[in-house]
Amino acid sequence: MTEGFLLADPPVASLDDFLARGGCVGLTRAGELDPDQIVQEVNLAGLRGRGGAGFRCGVKWTSVQRGGERDHYVVCNAAEGEPATFKDRALLRANPYQVVEGLVDRRARRRRGLPGREGQFRAGAPRLSRAVDEMAAAGLLAGLSLRVVTGPEEYLFGEEKALLEVIEGNDPLPRWMPPYLHGLFATAPQLAWESHGLEAGHHGEHDSNPTLVNNAETLANVPHILANGAEWFRSMGTAESPGTVICTVVGDVERPASSRSRWVPRCATCLSVAVRPARVGRCAACSPGSPIRC
Ligand SMILES: Cc1cc2nc3c(=O)[nH]c(=O)nc-3n(C[C@H](O)[C@H](O)[C@H](O)COP(=O)(O)O)c2cc1C
């Protein structure tokens, strides 16, 4: 395993290719564990969300799990509307299978959505849909139903509550309460203009459907943690932020691709992947979209 374990090169071409490269080991391990043990392993690994805020993944998973209710949902956020950012698209093009594997590892009891952004994401969505179809046909989704949802151009679409609105067929405007309290297709709590009728299959009860929203890169790390263990993950990055992070470098670069680096990378480390070493000089200006050091 190297620092580049998330961005397969060359890209994974099919499910057979994925399995030949060691895919689904994390899924097999997840099948041997109960949901609490999966959360514990992710907690031990110290995985933080890669969608922006760096929230502790295991803490969020526990909140959703403790939410009770009959139906839970898991949503993968691949909206990626941040200008000049394409790390999630690079991830899904290189290996959509590991993201699906991460979703299935986090076994929810019902439906899941896998959103992508309309327009910017057209090249990635078919690959993702194909990965979902192939894994479903091979019986790897544990009977779960996954749906790929494309959304509008609006930046706000990436905000997790707006994302849920889009999956429900509405405009990308954030709802009032967080997804673990007011999830997908929730019929409770009833919040005036946000309330809606019972979902098919519900019989007179109102449910909040606690929903987990995680970034695509966050979920992609999960099978690797389950396959290789929390200690392996902690051998990279820092004590507070273990693992690696995918950085996007744009501009006048030789390799206009996302690079991967240890979490809280140095600016020069990211640049050295994208441009020839001789061209990496003193950093004149840096506009980071995530924790980075110059
Ligand atoms: C305006 C706005 C846009 C956002 N866009 C994205 C996005 O494109 N992708 C993403 O994963 N998170 C985005 N987020 C953060 C999400 O609301 C949410 O915190 C994240 O998907 C949680 O995943 P994580 O815990 O794995 O990081 C955005 C937040 C805001 C306020």
PDBQT file of the ligand as one rigid body, heavy atoms in Angstrom, charges set to zero:
ROOT
HETATM    1  C1  LIG A 301     -22.302  25.823   0.671  1.00  0.00    +0.000 C 
HETATM    2  C2  LIG A 301     -21.740  24.463   0.999  1.00  0.00    +0.000 A 
HETATM    3  C3  LIG A 301     -21.310  23.641  -0.033  1.00  0.00    +0.000 A 
HETATM    4  C4  LIG A 301     -20.809  22.363   0.248  1.00  0.00    +0.000 A 
HETATM    5  N1  LIG A 301     -20.383  21.584  -0.792  1.00  0.00    +0.000 NA
HETATM    6  C5  LIG A 301     -19.937  20.315  -0.520  1.00  0.00    +0.000 A 
HETATM    7  C6  LIG A 301     -19.550  19.453  -1.598  1.00  0.00    +0.000 A 
HETATM    8  O1  LIG A 301     -19.559  19.815  -2.765  1.00  0.00    +0.000 OA
HETATM    9  N2  LIG A 301     -19.129  18.193  -1.267  1.00  0.00    +0.000 N 
HETATM   10  C7  LIG A 301     -19.089  17.740   0.045  1.00  0.00    +0.000 A 
HETATM   11  O2  LIG A 301     -18.748  16.577   0.291  1.00  0.00    +0.000 OA
HETATM   12  N3  LIG A 301     -19.448  18.549   1.064  1.00  0.00    +0.000 NA
HETATM   13  C8  LIG A 301     -19.870  19.812   0.820  1.00  0.00    +0.000 A 
HETATM   14  N4  LIG A 301     -20.265  20.617   1.855  1.00  0.00    +0.000 N 
HETATM   15  C9  LIG A 301     -20.225  20.039   3.226  1.00  0.00    +0.000 C 
HETATM   16  C10 LIG A 301     -21.478  19.184   3.461  1.00  0.00    +0.000 C 
HETATM   17  O3  LIG A 301     -22.536  20.022   3.949  1.00  0.00    +0.000 OA
HETATM   18  C11 LIG A 301     -21.225  18.077   4.530  1.00  0.00    +0.000 C 
HETATM   19  O4  LIG A 301     -20.652  18.654   5.682  1.00  0.00    +0.000 OA
HETATM   20  C12 LIG A 301     -20.298  16.969   4.023  1.00  0.00    +0.000 C 
HETATM   21  O5  LIG A 301     -20.784  16.402   2.812  1.00  0.00    +0.000 OA
HETATM   22  C13 LIG A 301     -20.198  15.880   5.082  1.00  0.00    +0.000 C 
HETATM   23  O6  LIG A 301     -19.314  14.870   4.671  1.00  0.00    +0.000 OA
HETATM   24  P1  LIG A 301     -17.972  14.524   5.465  1.00  0.00    +0.000 P 
HETATM   25  O7  LIG A 301     -18.309  14.499   6.945  1.00  0.00    +0.000 OA
HETATM   26  O8  LIG A 301     -17.578  13.179   4.942  1.00  0.00    +0.000 OA
HETATM   27  O9  LIG A 301     -16.973  15.595   5.161  1.00  0.00    +0.000 OA
HETATM   28  C14 LIG A 301     -20.744  21.904   1.601  1.00  0.00    +0.000 A 
HETATM   29  C15 LIG A 301     -21.167  22.747   2.635  1.00  0.00    +0.000 A 
HETATM   30  C16 LIG A 301     -21.639  24.005   2.343  1.00  0.00    +0.000 A 
HETATM   31  C17 LIG A 301     -22.075  24.896   3.487  1.00  0.00    +0.000 C 
ENDROOT
TORSDOF 0
